[in-house]
Amino acid sequence: MAKVEKEGGVKVNWTPWEGRPAGVAFLESTPEQAEERLAKHQALASNYGMTLIFPQKKCRTRLTHQATLFARDYALMKPFREAVYHARYQEDRDIADPGVLVELGEKVGLEGKALAGALEHETYAGELDEMRRNGERLGVEGVPTYAFDGRTIHGVDSTEEVLGALGK
């Protein structure tokens, strides 16, 4: 996203996407398939100077995305997202656990009690559901997906394709 913004001269509007909502099965794979997927993602991450692990915990992200929307409202969405990514892909933490989300929120400057209340009452559930409906109308099936000018571009590393479509 950062490269698309910088080189494309556009503002990317990050929108949460709940890839495995309740009722959608987690991907099942053989150890060989999991190893292949990890190698692919590790190679991609290394292109951006990052390392990652293959998380073993299976986490529904509904509350995670609601916590991210809460952080957005306090102008802390980006550092909160980064804290969540680190917790998930460096530490294999359960990012569906409200306690973990509150801890991460406090680390980036959010008021923990307010975040806990928003999660308990699912304050952002309606907005998250509307974002999913909008994404489905646009043809979103996973992340990342870029939608602009009536086009939808999908792909794990679609940055160059997006820049090309922007004429950059």
PyMOL commands that set and color helices and strands:
alter all, ss='L'
color gray80, all
select helices_A, chain A and resi 2-8+31-47+62-72+77-89+98-107+112-120+125-138+159-165
alter helices_A, ss='H'
color red, helices_A
select strands_A, chain A and resi 145-148+151-154
alter strands_A, ss='S'
color yellow, strands_A
deselect
rebuild
show_as cartoon
